[in-house]
């Protein structure tokens, strides 16, 4: 007669854990709407910083030209 008591083996538990880990890592690759919005904000702030830096460089160049004449 067959026993109805089921006991998972260590190998079965390792396989299940591996499957869950792979699934979790695959889910992390997908960007959600909040992550996409955050990335867009980061890009906008970086672009604004670059524009301010460029404007500062232009002002510095103009000041250097004015003092050298």
N, C-alpha and C positions, 0 to 999 in steps of 0.2 A: 504494500500500500504506500502511496505517495504522501509525503508530509506537506501540510499546507502552510508551514512556517517558512517565510521567505526571509533570507538574510543576504544582503548585498555583500559581495566580496570587495576586497580592496581594489582590485582591478576595475570593477564596475564603478566604484566611487571615483577613481581617478579619471576614468573616461568621462563620467558625468561632469566632473569639475573642469576638465579640459574643454568640453563642449560649451559649458557656461562661460568660461574665460574667452574663448574664441568669439562667441556671440556678443559678449560685452565689448570686446575690442572692435568688432565690426560695427557696432552701433555707435561707437565714439567717432568714427570717420564722418558721419553725417552731421552737417552743420544745421542747427535749428534756426528759427527766425531771430531769436535774441542774439545768437552768436554772429549771424550775418549783419544785424543792425550794429552790433558793437564793432565789428570789423569796418563797416562803412564809416562809423564815427571816428575810429582810429585813423582811417585814411584821410578824412576831411581835416582832422586836427593836424596831421602831418603835413598836408598840403598847405594849410594856413600858416604853419610854422615856416615852411620853405618860402612862402611868399613874403613873410615878414623879414626873413633873413636876406632874401634877394633885395628887398626895399632898403634894408639897412646897408647892404653892400653898395647899392647905387648912391645912397646919401653920402657914404664914406668916400666913394670915388669922386663925387662932385665936390666935396669939401677939400679933398686932396688936390684936385685940379684948381680950385679957387685959391688955395694958399700957395701953390707953386708958381702962380703968375705974378 
